[in-house]
Amino acid sequence: MSMNNSGNDSGAARWPHILSPFHLGSLDLPNRSVVAPMTRISADADGVPTAQMADHYAAFARGGFGLIITEGTHTDTLQSQGYRDQPGIVTPAQVDGWRQVTGAVHAAGGRIVLQVMHAGALVQENRYTDDIVAPSAIQPAGAMGARYYGDGPFHTPRAMTGDEITAVVASFETAAANGMTAGFDGVEIHGANGYLPVQFLTPESNTRTDAYGGSLENRLRFHLEIMAAVVRGVAGRGLAGMRMSQSRSNDFNYKWAGGVDDAKAIFSALADAGADYIHVSTHQGLGEEFGSGRTLAGLARAYAGVPVIACGKLEDPANGEQLLAAGEADLVAIARGAIGDPSWPDKLAKGEAPLAFDPEMISPFATLDATAAWRAANGVTFEA
């Protein structure tokens, strides 16, 4: 399938915003559909991306997605890894493995951004260490995810030292530079879903009394330092973005206590720190936030002044079209819908219904093997 397939009149007429082109920084995107980052725990035991992963990401390019964002990728060989068989962007072998992925995506006409992350206290498995760190020694709420080989409650971390915080910030810069070496079109920080940046931002998980704790300004400091680090790492060679959410993977209902005031402070500060775009994830889809009359993505767009990717219950293209038409976002990202049908945009362009997501596609574990097995069992194939 062609990356530049504009589809027939019926698709373009029905989804004029989703299928319209967009300039995201230096990237000319053929449409506004984005593959959301999805943990697929399918690297090898050393965190090296595989040929299977290259095929996985290239399928989205062949299927017409305007932009692809990778799964969260750990930034050091210390405490950042959060999942079994999670890829890294640290060792030469990991960088070379990602280079095969970016090569396959680019050969299919696609554009791909690397997401980098540090799990902090939300570690389910780490091949490098049992030493778990976070802003404060507070056990996370919730439990590990069985689909990601997790079992039982999270462990209580130890509080990071100032020197360790400095080292982690530096690791994001190195990871971003490695991403450029691997051929990515940009780097996105996972600053959402309860991982280390959110642990700093959230008072319940951050009781520090130094420059990283207390006021919102202090609690946001880590986000801004790693944002600036990634900007330095890409050095103008690619995009630098940040994924944000209120909710956490271990607490879907969490909200920023300061409401609209917090949103304004957070989103404007990220833009000032150099973010080329902000990627907003919610569990409410088109839900209004804080009685503002806007979605969280819409608040980001209003206060940051940079392009915004919206993610959350947008597999139904009617929701994404509505969001874009209302000016609440510039692009829409989908996760489950992309697993269900990597040709989602091309299907829309042709006036066809994409194949729906089935939870069995990521059962019993959210691996690429599980998805391949489901497709084989159900006779589903996509154009190579």
C-alpha positions in Angstrom: 0.0 0.0 0.0 1.3 3.4 -0.9 2.1 6.0 1.8 0.9 8.7 -0.6 -2.5 7.1 -1.5 -5.0 10.0 -1.2 -7.9 7.7 -1.7 -11.1 8.3 -3.6 -13.6 11.1 -3.2 -15.8 9.2 -0.8 -13.0 8.8 1.8 -11.7 12.3 1.4 -15.2 13.8 1.6 -16.1 11.8 4.7 -12.8 12.4 6.6 -11.5 15.7 5.2 -9.4 16.6 8.3 -7.9 13.2 9.1 -6.9 12.7 5.5 -5.5 16.2 5.0 -1.7 16.8 4.9 0.1 18.6 7.8 3.5 20.1 8.3 4.9 19.0 11.6 8.1 20.9 12.0 10.4 19.8 9.2 8.2 16.8 8.4 5.6 16.9 5.6 2.9 14.4 6.6 0.5 13.1 4.0 -2.3 13.0 6.6 -3.0 13.6 10.3 -3.2 10.0 11.5 -0.5 8.9 13.9 0.4 5.4 15.3 0.4 5.9 19.1 3.3 4.4 21.1 2.4 0.8 22.3 4.4 -1.4 24.6 4.9 -4.6 22.6 7.7 -6.3 24.6 9.2 -8.0 21.6 12.8 -7.0 21.5 15.4 -9.7 22.2 16.7 -10.5 25.7 19.3 -7.7 25.3 16.8 -5.0 24.3 17.8 -5.1 20.7 15.0 -4.5 18.1 14.3 -7.4 15.8 13.5 -8.0 12.2 9.9 -8.8 13.4 9.8 -5.3 14.9 11.0 -3.8 11.6 8.1 -5.5 9.8 5.7 -4.4 12.5 6.5 -0.7 12.1 6.9 -0.8 8.3 3.4 -2.2 8.0 2.0 1.1 9.4 3.9 3.0 6.8 2.6 0.8 4.1 -0.9 1.2 5.5 -0.8 5.0 5.1 -0.2 6.4 8.6 1.2 9.9 8.4 3.5 9.4 11.4 4.6 6.5 13.6 5.7 6.7 17.2 7.6 3.8 18.7 7.0 2.0 21.9 8.7 3.4 25.0 12.4 2.7 24.8 14.7 2.8 27.8 17.4 5.4 28.0 20.2 3.7 30.1 21.5 0.4 31.2 20.6 1.2 34.8 17.1 1.8 36.2 15.1 3.0 33.2 13.9 -0.3 31.8 10.4 -1.1 32.9 9.4 -4.3 31.1 10.7 -7.7 30.0 12.0 -7.5 26.4 11.6 -3.8 26.2 13.9 -2.2 23.6 16.7 0.2 24.5 18.5 2.9 22.7 21.8 2.7 24.6 24.2 0.0 23.3 25.6 -0.1 19.8 23.6 -3.3 19.1 20.4 -1.5 20.2 21.1 1.5 18.0 21.9 -0.8 15.0 18.6 -2.8 15.6 16.6 0.5 15.5 18.5 1.5 12.4 16.9 -1.6 10.7 13.5 -0.4 11.8 13.9 3.1 10.6 15.3 1.9 7.3 12.3 -0.4 6.8 9.8 2.4 7.6 11.6 4.9 5.4 11.8 2.4 2.5 8.0 2.1 2.8 7.6 5.9 2.6 6.9 6.5 6.3 8.1 8.8 9.1 9.0 7.5 12.5 9.7 9.1 15.9 11.4 7.3 18.8 9.7 7.5 22.2 12.2 7.4 25.1 11.2 6.6 28.7 12.3 5.9 32.2 9.9 3.7 34.2 11.0 5.1 37.6 9.0 3.2 40.3 6.7 1.4 37.7 9.3 -1.3 37.0 7.9 -4.7 36.2 11.2 -6.3 35.1 14.6 -4.8 34.5 17.4 -6.9 33.1 20.1 -4.7 34.5 19.3 -4.2 38.2 16.9 -4.7 41.1 17.6 -1.2 42.3 14.4 0.8 41.6 14.5 4.6 41.9 11.9 7.4 42.0 11.6 10.9 43.4 10.6 9.6 46.8 10.5 6.2 48.5 6.7 5.7 48.0 5.2 2.5 46.8 3.1 3.1 43.6 -0.6 2.4 43.8 -2.1 -0.3 41.7 -0.6 -3.5 40.4 1.6 -4.7 37.6 0.0 -5.6 34.2 -0.3 -9.3 33.4 -0.3 -8.6 29.7 3.3 -7.3 30.2 4.5 -10.3 32.3 3.8 -8.4 35.5 2.5 -9.9 38.7 1.5 -8.4 42.0 2.0 -5.0 43.5 4.8 -2.6 42.5 7.9 -2.5 44.6 8.8 0.4 46.9 11.6 2.4 45.2 14.3 4.4 46.9 14.6 8.2 46.6 17.0 9.4 43.9 19.9 11.6 44.8 20.6 14.9 43.1 23.5 13.4 41.2 21.3 10.6 40.0 18.7 13.0 38.7 21.5 14.8 36.8 22.7 11.5 35.3 19.2 10.6 34.2 18.7 14.0 32.5 22.0 13.4 30.7 20.8 9.9 29.6 17.9 11.5 27.8 20.2 13.7 25.8 22.4 10.7 24.9 19.4 8.6 24.0 18.1 11.4 21.7 21.4 11.6 20.0 21.5 7.8 19.6 18.0 8.1 18.1 19.3 10.5 15.4 22.2 8.1 14.7 19.6 5.3 14.3 17.8 7.3 11.6 14.7 8.5 13.4 12.8 11.6 12.3 12.5 12.8 15.9 12.4 11.8 19.6 9.4 12.0 21.9 9.7 11.8 25.7 7.3 9.6 27.5 6.3 12.2 30.1 2.9 10.5 30.8 1.1 7.5 32.2 2.8 7.5 35.6 6.4 6.9 34.6 9.3 8.8 36.1 8.5 12.4 34.9 4.9 12.0 36.2 6.3 10.7 39.5 8.1 14.0 39.9 5.1 16.0 38.8 2.6 14.3 41.2 2.6 15.4 44.8 1.4 11.9 46.0 4.7 10.4 44.6 7.0 13.3 45.2 7.5 14.5 48.7 11.0 16.0 48.1 12.1 19.1 49.8 14.8 20.1 47.3 14.5 22.0 44.0 12.4 19.1 42.5 9.7 19.0 45.1 7.0 21.2 46.6 5.6 23.8 44.2 4.3 23.0 40.7 7.3 24.9 39.4 9.7 22.6 41.2 7.8 19.4 40.5 7.7 20.3 36.8 11.5 20.9 36.7 12.3 17.3 35.7 10.0 17.4 32.7 11.6 20.7 31.5 15.1 19.5 32.1 14.6 16.3 30.1 12.8 18.3 27.4 15.7 20.6 27.0 18.1 17.6 27.0 16.3 15.9 24.1 16.3 19.2 22.2 20.1 19.2 22.6 20.3 15.6 21.7 18.4 16.0 18.4 20.4 19.2 17.7 18.0 20.4 15.0 18.2 17.1 13.1 14.7 16.0 14.0 11.6 16.7 16.1 11.6 16.9 19.8 8.2 16.2 21.5 6.7 15.3 24.8 3.8 12.9 25.6 1.6 14.1 28.5 -1.3 12.8 30.5 -3.0 13.4 33.8 -4.0 9.8 34.2 -1.5 7.1 35.1 -1.3 3.5 34.1 -1.8 2.6 37.8 -4.4 5.3 38.3 -6.7 6.1 35.3 -8.7 8.7 37.1 -6.0 11.0 38.4 -6.4 14.8 37.6 -4.2 17.8 38.0 -5.2 19.4 41.3 -4.8 23.0 39.9 -7.1 22.3 36.9 -6.9 24.8 34.1 -4.2 26.8 35.9 -2.0 23.7 36.0 -2.6 22.9 32.4 -1.7 26.5 31.4 1.6 26.4 33.4 2.6 22.9 32.3 1.9 23.2 28.5 3.3 26.7 28.1 6.5 25.7 30.0 7.0 22.7 27.8 6.8 24.9 24.7 9.3 27.3 26.2 11.6 24.4 26.9 11.8 23.6 23.2 9.0 21.1 22.4 8.2 21.0 18.7 4.9 19.3 19.6 2.9 18.0 22.6 1.2 14.6 22.5 -1.7 14.5 24.9 -3.1 11.2 26.1 -6.4 10.8 27.9 -8.8 8.0 28.8 -11.8 10.1 28.0 -11.5 10.7 24.3 -13.5 13.8 23.6 -14.1 14.5 27.3 -14.1 18.1 28.5 -11.6 19.0 31.2 -12.1 21.2 34.3 -15.3 22.7 33.0 -13.2 24.6 30.5 -15.3 23.7 27.4 -12.1 22.1 25.9 -10.4 18.8 25.9 -7.0 18.4 27.5 -5.5 18.4 24.0 -7.5 21.6 23.3 -6.0 23.2 26.4 -2.5 22.2 25.3 -3.1 23.7 21.8 -4.4 26.9 23.4 -1.6 27.4 25.9 1.5 25.9 24.2 1.2 27.4 20.8 2.8 24.3 19.2 1.1 21.4 17.2 -0.8 18.9 19.4 -1.4 15.2 18.9 -4.5 13.9 20.6 -4.8 10.3 21.8 -7.6 8.5 23.6 -10.6 6.5 22.3 -10.1 7.9 18.7 -10.1 4.5 16.9 -13.6 5.5 15.7 -12.6 8.0 13.0 -15.7 10.0 13.6 -14.2 11.0 17.0 -10.9 12.0 15.5 -12.6 14.0 12.7 -14.7 15.8 15.3 -11.7 16.7 17.4 -9.7 18.0 14.4 -12.7 19.9 13.0 -13.3 21.6 16.3 -9.6 22.8 16.5 -8.9 20.8 19.6 -5.8 19.1 18.0 -3.7 19.0 14.9 -3.2 15.2 14.6 -4.9 12.1 16.1 -3.1 9.1 17.4 -4.6 5.6 17.7 -3.2 2.5 19.4 -5.7 -0.4 19.5 -7.1 0.7 16.1 -3.6 0.5 14.6 -3.1 -3.0 16.1 -6.5 -4.0 14.6 -5.7 -2.7 11.2 -2.3 -1.3 10.2 -3.9 0.0 7.0 -6.4 2.1 9.0 -5.7 5.4 7.0 -5.7 3.7 3.6 -9.0 2.0 4.5 -10.5 5.4 5.4 -9.2 6.9 2.1 -10.8 4.1 0.1 -14.1 4.4 1.9 -13.7 1.0 3.6 -14.1 0.0 7.2 -10.8 -0.8 9.0 -10.6 -4.2 10.8 -11.7 -3.7 14.4 -9.4 -4.4 17.3 -10.0 -7.6 19.2 -8.5 -7.9 22.7 -7.3 -11.4 21.8 -4.8 -9.8 19.4 -2.7 -9.0 22.5 -3.5 -12.1 24.6 -2.2 -13.6 26.7 0.7 -11.1 26.4 0.9 -7.9 24.4 3.6 -9.3 22.1 4.0 -9.2 18.3 3.9 -13.0 18.4 0.4 -12.9 20.0 -0.9 -10.5 17.2 0.7 -12.7 14.5 -0.9 -15.8 16.0 -4.4 -14.1 16.1 -4.1 -13.1 12.5 -3.0 -16.5 11.4 -5.9 -18.2 13.3 -8.4 -15.7 11.7 -7.0 -15.7 8.2 -6.1 -12.0 8.3 -3.3 -10.8 6.1 -2.1 -7.3 5.1 -0.2 -6.3 2.0 3.6 -6.8 2.3 
